[in-house]
Amino acid sequence: MRKLMDIIPWKKKKEIVTQPPESTFQSIQSQMDDFFDHAFPGDWITPRRLMQKSQLFPRVDIKEEKRKIIVDAEMPGVRSKDIDLSLDGRMLTIKAHKNDEKEHKTDGYYRLERSYGYYNRTIELPAEVDPVKVDASFKNGVLKVEMKKIKESEAKKIEVKTE
């Protein structure tokens, strides 16, 4: 069993934490699973074990320019037809699944490898975008989504009348 200080991502002043917050929760969940494995021996199927080999988490870059927002998501092994994008207000959701099977045959040796998984990530965009003006492309395992920002209405001074 690890100590509490080992699982909390403590950081020094001005240190950048590169570990995503999800990994902290996964670490805690893993330790809870280990605790229950020790307390209740046997082949228990936990939600973490069901998901650990199938759920993939795409790394994303979000760039905000003057007139648009660009999101790049790394999704190796996925085909463009297996990607589902949705936009709800400022929330962009990327879903995809991959199913890959590779067969290798050589002299007297046979191997079949399978990999599968799904991506599911929702990103809050830094500004409102026009849902009609969204372009998405997929090349070399990278999904690129360009969205035109909605112009913010300019502040208007309102005169207060005295009665």
Buried (B, 14 or more C-beta within 10 A) or exposed (E): EEEEEEEEEEEEEEEEEEEEEEEBEBBEBBBEBEEEEEEEEEEEEBEEEEEEEEEBBBEBEBEEEEEBBBBBBBBEBBEEEBBEBEBEEEEBEBBBBBEEEEEEEEEEEEEEEEEEBBBBBEBEBEEBBEEEEBEBEBEEEBBBBBBBBEEEEEEEEEEEEEE
